[in-house]
């Protein structure tokens, strides 16, 4: 049942945020806000890490998700 609920939430996030990557949607489902992800992105840019915003967002969210396990 938990898996079904998770899949439904992920589907809703895919509809609401079509440009978001898989890991970004996972963070959004887990309770993070887009403003949190934007803050992480701004912090990375402050220390000099530059990549495309979409790629960087996905990398940041992937590293956050990997810490959950």
Phi, psi and omega per residue, in radians:
X1 nan -0.703 3.112
X2 -1.072 -0.687 -3.132
X3 -1.126 -0.710 3.122
X4 -1.114 -0.765 3.107
X5 -1.084 -0.744 3.122
X6 -1.056 -0.784 -3.125
X7 -1.135 -0.664 3.104
X8 -1.142 -0.752 3.113
X9 -1.098 -0.720 3.126
X10 -1.141 -0.671 3.103
X11 -1.123 -0.756 3.102
X12 -1.087 -0.691 3.103
X13 -1.164 -0.602 3.116
X14 -1.163 -0.621 3.107
X15 -1.263 -0.750 -3.112
X16 -1.273 -0.592 -3.095
X17 -2.221 1.312 -3.042
X18 -1.148 -0.416 -3.117
X19 -1.556 -0.145 -3.126
X20 -1.310 2.501 3.084
X21 -1.400 3.085 -3.077
X22 -1.049 -0.862 -3.092
X23 -1.210 -0.582 3.084
X24 -1.130 -0.717 3.091
X25 -1.134 -0.634 3.095
X26 -1.080 -0.741 3.109
X27 -1.118 -0.709 3.140
X28 -1.147 -0.690 3.098
X29 -1.161 -0.612 -3.105
X30 -1.280 -0.174 3.068
X31 2.059 -0.115 3.059
X32 -1.266 2.667 3.104
X33 -1.785 2.815 3.099
X34 -1.077 -0.542 3.118
X35 -1.155 -0.568 3.068
X36 -1.111 -0.787 -3.136
X37 -1.162 -0.684 3.074
X38 -1.076 -0.681 3.104
X39 -1.106 -0.779 3.111
X40 -1.050 -0.716 -3.138
X41 -1.125 -0.754 3.113
X42 -1.109 -0.696 3.117
X43 -1.111 -0.712 3.121
X44 -1.148 -0.657 3.124
X45 -1.193 -0.538 3.108
X46 -1.112 -0.631 -3.110
X47 -1.538 0.023 3.002
X48 1.749 0.226 3.099
X49 -1.566 2.053 -3.114
X50 -2.161 2.315 3.016
X51 -2.750 3.117 3.092
X52 -1.129 2.580 -3.077
X53 -1.019 -0.753 -3.112
X54 -1.118 -0.756 3.136
X55 -1.149 -0.744 -3.129
X56 -1.163 -0.723 3.112
X57 -1.030 -0.775 -3.107
X58 -1.147 -0.724 3.119
X59 -1.117 -0.756 3.130
X60 -1.105 -0.755 -3.141
X61 -1.213 -0.617 3.097
X62 -1.110 -0.717 3.120
X63 -1.175 -0.604 3.084
X64 -1.156 -0.758 -3.132
X65 -1.165 -0.634 -3.128
X66 -1.168 -0.409 3.099
X67 -1.327 -0.321 -3.122
X68 -1.226 -0.510 -3.035
X69 -1.442 nan nan
